[in-house]
Amino acid sequence: MRTLVTMVTARGQVSVPAEIRRKLGWAPGTRLCWELAEDQRCTVFVRKPAQPKGAQAMRGFAQTFRAPRRTEERLNELRSGERT
């Protein structure tokens, strides 16, 4: 692969060349980690998303078992308990 050059902006930002982003599958929002090495080199790698722990891991899980219902159906069900 050929060498691609980018510049650091005044705000410390760097653009990753499109060719590299496509080849590595980096999309907007991809988190990158930078490690400093010797001889003014650094390594860049993708940071894997953190896995939720404990109760957070179950958040929204029950929704997968619930069939979607219209609001009217839900209100009729709730109101049926009020009638005597």
JORA-V596798 format. One record per backbone hydrogen bond with DSSP energy under -1.0 kcal/mol. CO is the residue of the C=O (numbers start at 1). NH is the residue of the N-H. E is the energy in kcal/mol with one decimal. If there is no record, write none. Layout:
co,nh,e
CO,NH,E
CO,NH,E
This chain:
co,nh,e
9,12,-1.9
13,9,-2.7
17,21,-2.3
18,22,-2.8
19,23,-2.1
20,24,-2.5
21,25,-1.1
21,26,-2.0
27,30,-2.2
31,47,-2.9
33,45,-2.1
35,43,-2.6
41,37,-2.9
43,35,-2.7
45,33,-3.3
53,56,-1.3
54,57,-1.1
55,58,-1.2
58,61,-2.5
61,64,-1.4
62,65,-1.7
70,74,-1.9
71,75,-2.7
72,76,-2.4
73,77,-1.9
74,78,-2.2
75,79,-2.7
76,80,-1.6
79,82,-1.5
